[in-house]
Amino acid sequence: SSFHDRDNALSDARPSTSRPMTSVSPILYVLNAASIAKPHAIEQLTAELIGYNVDIAVISETHLKKKHANSCVDIDGYALFRRDRPGRRGGGVAIYARQSLAATEYIITNLDTVYEMLWIKIDQCNDVTFVGAIYHPPKPVYQTVNLLDRIEEEVIRMQQNFPGSHVVLAGDLNTMPDSEIVTRTGMRSMVTQPTRGSSYLDRVYVSDLDYDGIKVVVSAVKSDHRAIVARNSFDIKALNKTRR
């Protein structure tokens, strides 16, 4: 089956390590979790990934440090990739990728540790997809233009080294201008709804993938940010309803 096929198969929502994946439009879940090390966060995140049948989850502000073993934050059926913020509290990014995707980390050479950016590569049937997770804090310890330069360089390098590849970049970019990434990389910005109050902080950029359904939803994970669910279907039902 393909990612498109599974958009109509949410009844079988439990993560599987054996389900074949041959398409390049993964169901994405993006969230600033404000820590996945806090009590019950992993259980709540697991429920989200199962409920939305997520293929790839991009998590910013993981707050993970060396003391947090992967076994503490693993989710059954998913491979975990993480880049922690060293030496300072908070921050960090992670990607959970369905194990059947056989994703590998795409190493960026000489990437300064101050940049909270992580990439994975999915190679299936000679079809390559890169997915990046990024967190750009409100008060970075680096010049924003330098991070933009690295993003631009890496996206160009990916597309040159792997012609026809697909690129997705997602995460919390705070006040970074949306137009800067669009202009520098040629990718499209997909999120048109605010994710924290009235602010458009969490975003998804794609090179050429089509996501008909982009929805901002309240996450089961306790956070002041809402989550983004992106898939090839308009039929995205929010799992966490609130009554008032």
C-alpha positions in Angstrom: 0.0 0.0 0.0 1.0 3.6 -0.3 0.7 6.7 1.9 -2.2 7.7 -0.3 -3.9 4.4 0.3 -3.5 4.6 4.0 -5.2 8.0 4.1 -8.4 6.0 3.7 -7.5 3.3 6.2 -7.4 5.0 9.5 -9.3 2.1 11.1 -6.0 0.3 11.2 -4.2 3.0 13.1 -1.8 1.0 15.2 1.9 1.5 14.1 3.3 -1.4 12.1 6.9 -2.2 11.4 6.0 -4.4 8.5 3.6 -2.2 6.5 5.1 -1.5 3.1 5.7 2.2 2.2 6.3 3.0 -1.5 4.9 6.5 -1.8 6.5 9.8 -0.8 3.7 11.7 1.0 4.0 10.7 4.6 1.4 11.8 7.1 3.2 14.5 9.2 2.6 15.5 12.8 4.4 18.7 14.0 4.4 19.9 17.6 6.4 22.1 20.0 5.9 19.8 22.9 7.4 22.0 25.6 9.2 18.8 26.8 8.6 15.2 26.1 10.5 14.4 29.3 7.6 15.5 31.5 5.2 13.0 33.1 2.9 11.3 30.7 4.1 13.2 27.6 5.3 10.1 25.8 2.0 8.2 26.5 0.1 11.2 25.2 2.3 11.6 22.1 1.9 7.8 21.4 -1.9 8.3 21.5 -1.6 11.1 19.0 0.6 9.2 16.6 -1.7 6.2 16.7 -4.9 8.3 16.4 -3.7 10.3 13.4 -1.9 7.3 11.9 1.3 9.3 11.7 4.2 8.3 9.6 6.7 11.0 10.7 6.4 13.2 13.8 8.6 16.3 14.1 9.0 17.5 17.7 10.6 20.7 18.8 11.5 21.8 22.3 12.0 18.2 23.4 14.1 19.3 26.5 16.0 16.1 26.2 19.6 15.9 27.6 22.3 13.3 27.9 20.7 11.9 31.0 17.6 10.9 29.1 18.2 7.6 27.4 16.3 6.8 24.2 14.5 4.0 26.0 12.8 6.6 28.1 11.2 8.3 25.1 10.9 5.5 22.6 7.5 4.9 20.9 6.7 1.4 19.7 6.7 1.1 15.9 8.8 4.2 15.4 12.5 5.0 15.1 13.7 7.9 17.1 16.2 10.5 15.9 17.2 13.4 18.2 19.4 16.4 18.4 19.6 17.8 22.0 20.6 21.3 22.9 24.0 21.0 24.7 25.0 23.1 27.7 21.8 25.1 28.1 18.3 24.2 29.4 15.4 23.6 27.1 15.4 23.3 23.3 16.2 20.2 21.3 14.5 18.6 18.3 13.5 15.0 17.5 11.9 13.0 14.7 9.9 9.9 15.1 9.7 7.9 11.8 7.7 4.8 11.3 10.1 1.9 11.4 8.9 0.5 8.0 10.3 3.6 6.4 13.8 2.5 7.2 14.8 6.1 7.7 18.4 7.1 8.3 19.9 10.2 9.8 21.2 12.6 7.1 24.4 14.0 8.6 25.2 17.6 7.9 28.9 18.1 8.1 30.4 20.8 10.4 27.0 21.9 11.7 27.5 24.1 14.7 26.0 22.7 17.9 24.1 26.0 18.4 21.8 25.1 15.5 18.9 22.9 16.5 18.3 21.2 13.2 18.1 17.5 12.3 17.5 15.7 9.0 16.5 12.2 8.1 16.6 10.5 4.7 14.0 8.0 3.4 15.0 6.0 0.3 12.3 3.7 -1.1 12.2 2.4 -4.6 14.7 5.0 -5.7 12.4 7.7 -4.5 14.2 9.9 -1.9 12.6 12.1 0.7 14.4 14.3 3.2 12.6 15.5 6.3 14.1 18.1 8.6 13.2 19.2 12.1 14.1 22.7 13.3 13.8 24.8 16.3 14.7 28.5 16.1 14.3 30.0 19.6 13.0 33.5 20.3 16.4 34.7 21.5 19.0 32.6 19.5 22.7 32.7 20.4 23.6 32.9 16.7 22.7 35.3 13.9 19.5 34.3 12.2 21.0 34.9 8.8 23.6 32.3 9.5 21.0 29.7 10.1 19.1 30.7 7.0 22.4 30.3 5.0 22.8 26.7 6.4 19.2 25.8 5.5 19.6 27.2 2.0 23.0 25.4 1.5 21.7 22.0 2.7 18.4 22.1 0.7 20.4 22.9 -2.5 23.0 20.2 -1.7 20.2 17.6 -1.2 18.5 18.5 -4.5 21.9 18.5 -6.4 23.1 15.2 -4.9 19.7 13.5 -5.2 17.9 14.9 -8.3 14.2 14.5 -8.0 14.2 14.2 -4.3 11.5 15.6 -2.1 12.3 17.9 0.8 10.2 18.7 3.9 11.2 21.1 6.7 9.1 21.5 9.8 9.3 22.9 13.3 9.0 26.0 15.4 10.6 29.0 13.8 9.3 31.7 16.1 9.8 35.1 14.5 11.9 34.0 11.5 10.3 35.6 8.4 8.3 33.0 6.5 9.3 34.7 3.2 13.0 34.2 3.9 12.8 30.4 3.7 10.4 30.4 0.8 12.7 32.8 -1.2 15.9 31.0 -0.3 14.8 27.4 -0.8 11.9 27.7 -3.3 9.8 25.6 -1.0 6.2 26.3 -0.2 4.8 27.3 3.2 1.8 25.1 4.0 0.5 26.2 7.3 -2.0 29.1 7.2 -3.4 28.9 10.8 -1.8 30.2 14.0 -0.3 27.5 16.3 0.2 29.5 19.5 -2.4 32.2 20.3 -2.5 34.3 17.2 1.1 33.6 16.2 2.2 31.5 13.3 5.2 29.9 14.9 5.1 26.2 13.9 5.4 25.6 10.1 5.7 23.1 7.4 7.7 23.7 4.1 7.6 21.3 1.2 9.5 21.3 -2.1 7.0 19.5 -4.2 4.8 17.2 -2.1 1.1 17.8 -2.2 -0.7 18.0 1.1 -4.4 18.7 0.6 -5.2 18.5 4.3 -3.3 20.8 6.7 -5.0 21.1 10.1 -4.0 22.7 13.4 -5.3 20.7 16.3 -5.2 20.7 20.1 -2.6 18.0 21.1 -3.0 15.5 23.9 0.5 16.5 24.9 0.3 19.4 27.4 1.8 22.4 25.5 0.9 26.0 24.8 1.3 25.2 21.1 -1.2 23.4 19.0 -0.1 20.6 16.7 -0.1 20.4 12.9 -1.3 17.3 11.0 -0.6 17.2 7.3 -1.8 14.5 4.9 -3.2 14.0 1.4 -6.8 14.2 2.5 -9.1 17.0 3.7 -10.7 14.6 6.2 -8.7 15.2 9.3 -10.8 14.8 12.5 -9.4 16.5 15.6 -9.0 13.9 18.3 -9.1 16.2 21.3 -12.3 18.1 21.6 -12.9 20.7 24.3 -16.2 21.8 25.7 -16.8 25.3 27.0 
